[in-house]
């Protein structure tokens, strides 16, 4: 992923099946090993997560407040009412949010301030074991868009960029200060290789935060933390976001981000074209169209023939589906997909 070597292309299944697909495969005769994906061959990254935490500190167990045959409503650690559609979704939908004003934020700000409890008691031992096993040591922090979105909701956040900028600055400054203190302590004792953030700031029509919001809010947040970790030898800074990110990729790169995931083709994130445009400035995860698995085997081969050879040649990628394996994917097609990936990788590498 650093483009320093290109020995053996990486290929994995990052997200697994959507709800209901295992039941479909079981009816088609899948073995237990196929249902848990252990029957399939991957060459996945060796990543070791360091047990430190920079987000909401006290995570109380969620409480069920309402349940029917169709949905489940719970109260989460932020005090949000969360609605989950049974048998259809893995992520619940927030029905309310804890922050709409500066006063709301100040009541919960302590949840994001620094505390020694953010570092697990055995964090150093775990990190050193990862290093000894040659795993890539990895830390995470809340996304500059995603965490305020969790606190406020998308619409309120986007409006707050305009009419409550001081609120967003205070949220991001607080989280950033905490992350800097945590990572300063960790990186002073052990080598940190990677920083990852979940952002999910875009849809098919583009990002909800554009270049102007990047320059004022997101970019400085990213850069402050990355400057510290990069100065101590970290090499990869990855962002996970669905949707069309093309208009803000230059802003990501300027802020230090050098890995994008999962690169959804349905949102115009074509990994071959991205590689042609950005070269070694940007490593890429995913990128294979999940929906092609619902089509013919000839179409699966066409997708893989287009994407795999140039990406394998250039390196800097972890190949895989751009998100969860969709319902309606036949077990036969998934078996064929795995076999085709390895056939093409064997002839292209």
DOSEBA-275510 format. One record per residue (C-alpha): y, x, z; residue number from 0. Coordinates in nm, 4 decimals, m for minus. Example, Ala and Ser with C-alpha at 12.3 -4.5 7.8 and 13.67 -1.06 7.14 Angstrom:
REM residues 2
{{m0.4500,1.2300,0.7800},0}
{{m0.1060,1.3670,0.7140},1}
REM end
This chain:
REM residues 349
{{0.0000,0.0000,0.0000},0}
{{0.2281,0.3048,0.0242},1}
{{0.1423,0.4118,m0.3346},2}
{{0.0376,0.7547,m0.2050},3}
{{m0.3210,0.7079,m0.3240},4}
{{m0.5188,0.4547,m0.5248},5}
{{m0.8821,0.4963,m0.4256},6}
{{m1.0686,0.1662,m0.4287},7}
{{m0.8781,m0.1612,m0.4800},8}
{{m0.8489,m0.3930,m0.1807},9}
{{m0.9675,m0.7528,m0.2107},10}
{{m0.9934,m1.0132,0.0639},11}
{{m0.9809,m1.3809,0.1616},12}
{{m0.6733,m1.4001,0.3794},13}
{{m0.6490,m1.7655,0.4791},14}
{{m0.9958,m1.9186,0.4358},15}
{{m1.0809,m2.2777,0.3341},16}
{{m0.8690,m2.5898,0.3733},17}
{{m0.9865,m2.8615,0.6118},18}
{{m1.2853,m3.0433,0.4607},19}
{{m1.3971,m2.7767,0.2137},20}
{{m1.6815,m2.6529,0.4342},21}
{{m1.8213,m3.0044,0.4436},22}
{{m1.8031,m3.0178,0.0631},23}
{{m1.9853,m2.6862,0.0341},24}
{{m2.2496,m2.7886,0.2873},25}
{{m2.3326,m3.0884,0.0663},26}
{{m2.3648,m2.8460,m0.2267},27}
{{m2.6252,m2.6379,m0.0444},28}
{{m2.4148,m2.3603,0.1096},29}
{{m2.5817,m2.1280,0.3563},30}
{{m2.4349,m2.0709,0.7028},31}
{{m2.3192,m1.7290,0.5848},32}
{{m2.1375,m1.8835,0.2893},33}
{{m1.9687,m2.1375,0.5147},34}
{{m1.8277,m1.8646,0.7387},35}
{{m1.7606,m1.6448,0.4300},36}
{{m1.9713,m1.3564,0.5624},37}
{{m2.2012,m1.3888,0.2590},38}
{{m1.9217,m1.2816,0.0263},39}
{{m1.8189,m0.9260,m0.0448},40}
{{m1.4624,m0.8186,0.0301},41}
{{m1.2853,m0.4865,0.0765},42}
{{m1.0263,m0.5780,0.3381},43}
{{m0.7547,m0.3719,0.5072},44}
{{m0.8408,m0.2140,0.8431},45}
{{m0.5536,m0.3393,1.0546},46}
{{m0.5231,m0.3081,1.4331},47}
{{m0.2842,m0.5440,1.6101},48}
{{m0.1052,m0.4013,1.9140},49}
{{m0.0929,m0.6669,2.1919},50}
{{0.2820,m0.6995,2.2429},51}
{{0.4889,m1.0157,2.2030},52}
{{0.8520,m1.0679,2.0974},53}
{{0.8749,m1.4478,2.0634},54}
{{0.8847,m1.7419,2.3085},55}
{{0.7555,m1.5901,2.6301},56}
{{0.5882,m1.8581,2.8430},57}
{{0.3397,m2.0461,2.6265},58}
{{0.2053,m2.3374,2.8284},59}
{{m0.0998,m2.5180,2.6982},60}
{{m0.0170,m2.8108,2.4726},61}
{{m0.0585,m3.1614,2.6127},62}
{{m0.1959,m3.4593,2.4237},63}
{{0.0453,m3.7538,2.4466},64}
{{m0.1006,m3.9869,2.1814},65}
{{m0.4124,m4.0016,1.9665},66}
{{m0.5543,m4.2339,1.7030},67}
{{m0.8254,m4.2097,1.4403},68}
{{m0.5650,m4.0768,1.1930},69}
{{m0.3407,m3.8452,1.3937},70}
{{m0.2897,m3.6481,1.7135},71}
{{0.0482,m3.6112,1.8865},72}
{{0.0896,m3.3249,2.1317},73}
{{0.3688,m3.1699,2.3365},74}
{{0.3876,m2.7982,2.2542},75}
{{0.5195,m2.4967,2.4468},76}
{{0.8736,m2.5582,2.3150},77}
{{0.8705,m2.9187,2.4299},78}
{{0.8380,m3.0478,2.0744},79}
{{0.6336,m3.3556,1.9889},80}
{{0.3916,m3.2341,1.7211},81}
{{0.2014,m3.4694,1.4880},82}
{{m0.1221,m3.3482,1.3291},83}
{{m0.2946,m3.5547,1.0596},84}
{{m0.6653,m3.5421,1.1397},85}
{{m0.9017,m3.4161,0.8715},86}
{{m0.6129,m3.3239,0.6393},87}
{{m0.3961,m3.0582,0.8015},88}
{{m0.4247,m2.7447,1.0111},89}
{{m0.0557,m2.7270,1.1043},90}
{{0.1165,m3.0083,1.2975},91}
{{0.4566,m3.1462,1.1941},92}
{{0.7400,m3.1305,1.4529},93}
{{0.8954,m3.4674,1.5353},94}
{{1.1818,m3.3221,1.7410},95}
{{1.3385,m2.9833,1.8217},96}
{{1.4752,m2.8224,2.1403},97}
{{1.7990,m2.6785,1.9964},98}
{{2.0914,m2.8431,1.8220},99}
{{2.3864,m2.6894,2.0085},100}
{{2.4787,m2.3666,2.1856},101}
{{2.4270,m2.5415,2.5212},102}
{{2.0701,m2.6313,2.4188},103}
{{2.0033,m2.2717,2.3229},104}
{{2.1425,m2.1285,2.6453},105}
{{1.8983,m2.3431,2.8454},106}
{{1.5987,m2.1754,2.6776},107}
{{1.7446,m1.8362,2.5889},108}
{{1.5509,m1.6748,2.8746},109}
{{1.2304,m1.7439,2.6796},110}
{{1.3382,m1.4782,2.4273},111}
{{1.4871,m1.2167,2.6579},112}
{{1.3098,m0.8938,2.7402},113}
{{1.0458,m0.8758,3.0114},114}
{{0.7807,m0.6149,3.0887},115}
{{0.5246,m0.8952,3.0603},116}
{{0.5773,m0.8864,2.6833},117}
{{0.3505,m0.5834,2.6742},118}
{{m0.0139,m0.6479,2.7640},119}
{{m0.1409,m0.4314,3.0468},120}
{{m0.3818,m0.2514,2.8125},121}
{{m0.1536,m0.2296,2.5076},122}
{{m0.1506,0.1518,2.4957},123}
{{m0.5286,0.1802,2.5268},124}
{{m0.5780,m0.0796,2.2534},125}
{{m0.3311,0.0978,2.0242},126}
{{m0.4955,0.4355,2.0781},127}
{{m0.8389,0.2873,2.0068},128}
{{m0.7018,0.1469,1.6786},129}
{{m0.5663,0.4884,1.5858},130}
{{m0.8929,0.6596,1.6763},131}
{{m1.0770,0.4115,1.4512},132}
{{m0.8315,0.4824,1.1666},133}
{{m0.6924,0.1298,1.1622},134}
{{m0.3349,0.0658,1.0596},135}
{{m0.1506,m0.0057,1.3850},136}
{{0.0529,m0.3226,1.3460},137}
{{0.3190,m0.5093,1.5422},138}
{{0.4801,m0.8455,1.4749},139}
{{0.8102,m1.0122,1.5535},140}
{{0.9544,m1.3608,1.4910},141}
{{1.1040,m1.4250,1.1490},142}
{{1.4817,m1.4351,1.1163},143}
{{1.4578,m1.7689,0.9356},144}
{{1.1314,m1.9000,1.0760},145}
{{1.2051,m1.8761,1.4487},146}
{{1.5440,m2.0556,1.4348},147}
{{1.3715,m2.3098,1.2076},148}
{{1.1071,m2.3664,1.4757},149}
{{1.3845,m2.4214,1.7308},150}
{{1.6141,m2.6394,1.5179},151}
{{1.4336,m2.7708,1.2114},152}
{{1.5113,m2.6702,0.8544},153}
{{1.8005,m2.9076,0.7863},154}
{{1.9819,m2.8325,1.1129},155}
{{1.9359,m2.4588,1.0645},156}
{{2.0731,m2.4626,0.7121},157}
{{2.3761,m2.6620,0.8315},158}
{{2.4221,m2.4276,1.1289},159}
{{2.4656,m2.1322,0.8920},160}
{{2.7908,m2.3066,0.7931},161}
{{2.9153,m2.4867,1.1039},162}
{{2.7523,m2.3016,1.3975},163}
{{2.7189,m1.9386,1.2852},164}
{{2.7779,m1.8100,1.6384},165}
{{2.4674,m1.9991,1.7540},166}
{{2.2455,m1.8400,1.4882},167}
{{2.3896,m1.4957,1.5574},168}
{{2.3146,m1.5310,1.9285},169}
{{1.9568,m1.6460,1.8653},170}
{{1.8882,m1.3566,1.6287},171}
{{2.0695,m1.0981,1.8408},172}
{{1.8647,m1.2017,2.1448},173}
{{1.5298,m1.1823,1.9663},174}
{{1.6278,m0.8599,1.7916},175}
{{1.7333,m0.6914,2.1177},176}
{{1.4007,m0.7866,2.2744},177}
{{1.2021,m0.6585,1.9761},178}
{{1.3932,m0.3299,1.9810},179}
{{1.3130,m0.2753,2.3489},180}
{{0.9457,m0.3611,2.3005},181}
{{0.9031,m0.1477,1.9885},182}
{{1.1054,0.1403,2.1307},183}
{{0.8600,0.1636,2.4197},184}
{{0.5522,0.1246,2.2006},185}
{{0.6554,0.3622,1.9211},186}
{{0.7581,0.6299,2.1729},187}
{{0.3965,0.6503,2.2911},188}
{{0.1823,0.5705,1.9849},189}
{{0.2252,0.5705,1.6089},190}
{{0.3141,0.2260,1.4691},191}
{{0.2241,0.1939,1.1000},192}
{{0.3217,m0.1633,1.0105},193}
{{0.5656,m0.4386,1.1027},194}
{{0.4874,m0.7956,0.9962},195}
{{0.6860,m1.1197,1.0093},196}
{{0.6047,m1.4768,0.9135},197}
{{0.9065,m1.6345,0.7440},198}
{{0.8065,m1.9272,0.5170},199}
{{1.1638,m1.9679,0.4018},200}
{{1.1041,m2.0940,0.0475},201}
{{0.9556,m2.3760,m0.1551},202}
{{0.8813,m2.4146,m0.5224},203}
{{1.2516,m2.4665,m0.6001},204}
{{1.3599,m2.1478,m0.4205},205}
{{1.4579,m2.0164,m0.0770},206}
{{1.6410,m2.2156,0.1916},207}
{{1.8445,m1.9063,0.2806},208}
{{2.0147,m1.7350,m0.0109},209}
{{2.1831,m1.3963,m0.0623},210}
{{2.4910,m1.4969,0.1411},211}
{{2.2807,m1.5970,0.4422},212}
{{2.0777,m1.2780,0.4035},213}
{{2.3882,m1.0624,0.4135},214}
{{2.5256,m1.2312,0.7264},215}
{{2.2178,m1.3272,0.9283},216}
{{1.8730,m1.2187,0.8084},217}
{{1.9333,m0.8744,0.6616},218}
{{2.0972,m0.7162,0.9688},219}
{{1.8145,m0.8538,1.1890},220}
{{1.5482,m0.6993,0.9660},221}
{{1.7299,m0.3691,0.9214},222}
{{1.7987,m0.3021,1.2916},223}
{{1.4319,m0.3219,1.3842},224}
{{1.3017,m0.1482,1.0743},225}
{{1.5453,0.1419,1.1130},226}
{{1.3911,0.2170,1.4530},227}
{{1.0277,0.1900,1.3443},228}
{{1.0802,0.3727,1.0147},229}
{{1.2509,0.6588,1.1976},230}
{{0.9303,0.6956,1.4004},231}
{{0.6934,0.6996,1.1062},232}
{{0.6198,0.3325,1.0272},233}
{{0.5569,0.2835,0.6564},234}
{{0.4976,m0.0846,0.5812},235}
{{0.7261,m0.3797,0.6555},236}
{{0.5672,m0.7050,0.5391},237}
{{0.6934,m1.0602,0.5074},238}
{{0.4699,m1.3664,0.4696},239}
{{0.6451,m1.6554,0.2945},240}
{{0.5265,m1.9183,0.0540},241}
{{0.7460,m2.0388,m0.2310},242}
{{0.9747,m1.8838,m0.4906},243}
{{1.1420,m1.5775,m0.3380},244}
{{1.2642,m1.4178,m0.6605},245}
{{1.6359,m1.4705,m0.5969},246}
{{1.6238,m1.2909,m0.2611},247}
{{1.3710,m1.0138,m0.3288},248}
{{1.6546,m0.7608,m0.3798},249}
{{1.7889,m0.8628,m0.0360},250}
{{1.4460,m0.8168,0.1197},251}
{{1.4150,m0.4691,m0.0287},252}
{{1.7664,m0.3706,0.0777},253}
{{1.6775,m0.4726,0.4355},254}
{{1.3656,m0.2542,0.4391},255}
{{1.0907,m0.5010,0.3465},256}
{{0.8362,m0.3384,0.1139},257}
{{0.5395,m0.5816,0.1235},258}
{{0.5384,m0.9468,0.0110},259}
{{0.2671,m1.2054,0.0768},260}
{{0.1090,m1.4378,m0.0469},261}
{{0.2877,m1.4589,m0.3881},262}
{{0.2127,m1.8135,m0.5070},263}
{{0.1811,m1.8441,m0.8868},264}
{{0.2687,m2.2162,m0.8625},265}
{{0.6073,m2.0994,m0.7322},266}
{{0.6565,m1.8472,m1.0165},267}
{{0.5588,m1.5465,m0.8047},268}
{{0.3625,m1.3652,m1.0764},269}
{{0.2392,m1.0370,m0.9257},270}
{{0.2085,m0.8678,m1.2671},271}
{{0.5723,m0.9441,m1.3503},272}
{{0.6860,m0.8532,m0.9984},273}
{{0.5158,m0.5157,m1.0311},274}
{{0.6798,m0.4592,m1.3700},275}
{{1.0218,m0.5395,m1.2206},276}
{{1.0030,m0.3665,m0.8827},277}
{{0.7408,m0.0943,m0.9296},278}
{{0.6634,0.0991,m0.6134},279}
{{0.9491,m0.0587,m0.4189},280}
{{0.7241,m0.3533,m0.3353},281}
{{0.3570,m0.3760,m0.2411},282}
{{0.1945,m0.7163,m0.2889},283}
{{m0.0690,m0.9298,m0.1143},284}
{{m0.2549,m1.2257,m0.2655},285}
{{m0.1253,m1.3409,m0.6014},286}
{{m0.4424,m1.4973,m0.7490},287}
{{m0.3901,m1.8663,m0.8289},288}
{{m0.5942,m2.0699,m0.5793},289}
{{m0.5895,m2.3732,m0.8092},290}
{{m0.7744,m2.1913,m1.0865},291}
{{m1.0876,m2.2211,m0.8695},292}
{{m1.0847,m2.5962,m0.9386},293}
{{m1.0954,m2.5372,m1.3151},294}
{{m1.3532,m2.3928,m1.5539},295}
{{m1.5186,m2.0578,m1.5109},296}
{{m1.3577,m1.9426,m1.8355},297}
{{m1.0154,m2.0152,m1.6813},298}
{{m1.1111,m1.8234,m1.3677},299}
{{m1.2002,m1.5229,m1.5831},300}
{{m0.8740,m1.5554,m1.7770},301}
{{m0.6692,m1.5497,m1.4531},302}
{{m0.8560,m1.2458,m1.3212},303}
{{m0.8434,m1.0601,m1.6538},304}
{{m0.4665,m1.1040,m1.6630},305}
{{m0.3950,m0.9935,m1.3060},306}
{{m0.6606,m0.7544,m1.1828},307}
{{m0.6593,m0.4644,m1.4340},308}
{{m0.2820,m0.3913,m1.4214},309}
{{m0.2680,m0.4340,m1.0431},310}
{{m0.5710,m0.2120,m0.9897},311}
{{m0.4164,0.0519,m1.2148},312}
{{m0.0828,0.0502,m1.0313},313}
{{m0.2226,0.0186,m0.6781},314}
{{m0.0056,m0.1086,m0.3949},315}
{{m0.1838,m0.4415,m0.3615},316}
{{m0.4353,m0.6369,m0.1569},317}
{{m0.5773,m0.8807,m0.4096},318}
{{m0.6765,m1.2312,m0.3032},319}
{{m0.5952,m1.5989,m0.3345},320}
{{m0.2339,m1.6980,m0.2799},321}
{{m0.3312,m1.9290,0.0068},322}
{{m0.6231,m2.1317,0.1438},323}
{{m0.9213,m2.2143,m0.0769},324}
{{m0.8344,m2.5697,m0.1919},325}
{{m1.0518,m2.8755,m0.1516},326}
{{m1.2345,m2.9576,m0.4726},327}
{{m1.3347,m2.5944,m0.5256},328}
{{m1.7050,m2.6034,m0.6007},329}
{{m1.9324,m2.3577,m0.4245},330}
{{m2.0584,m2.2503,m0.7677},331}
{{m1.7051,m2.1672,m0.8798},332}
{{m1.6293,m1.9697,m0.5642},333}
{{m1.9492,m1.7688,m0.6035},334}
{{m1.8521,m1.7038,m0.9662},335}
{{m1.4986,m1.6024,m0.8639},336}
{{m1.6266,m1.3403,m0.6180},337}
{{m1.8738,m1.2000,m0.8725},338}
{{m1.6039,m1.1853,m1.1431},339}
{{m1.3594,m1.0051,m0.9163},340}
{{m1.6128,m0.7309,m0.8487},341}
{{m1.7194,m0.7105,m1.2132},342}
{{m1.3593,m0.6637,m1.3265},343}
{{m1.2725,m0.4281,m1.0425},344}
{{m1.5762,m0.2171,m1.1249},345}
{{m1.4775,m0.1812,m1.4887},346}
{{m1.1037,m0.1386,m1.4242},347}
{{m1.1103,0.1173,m1.1425},348}
REM end
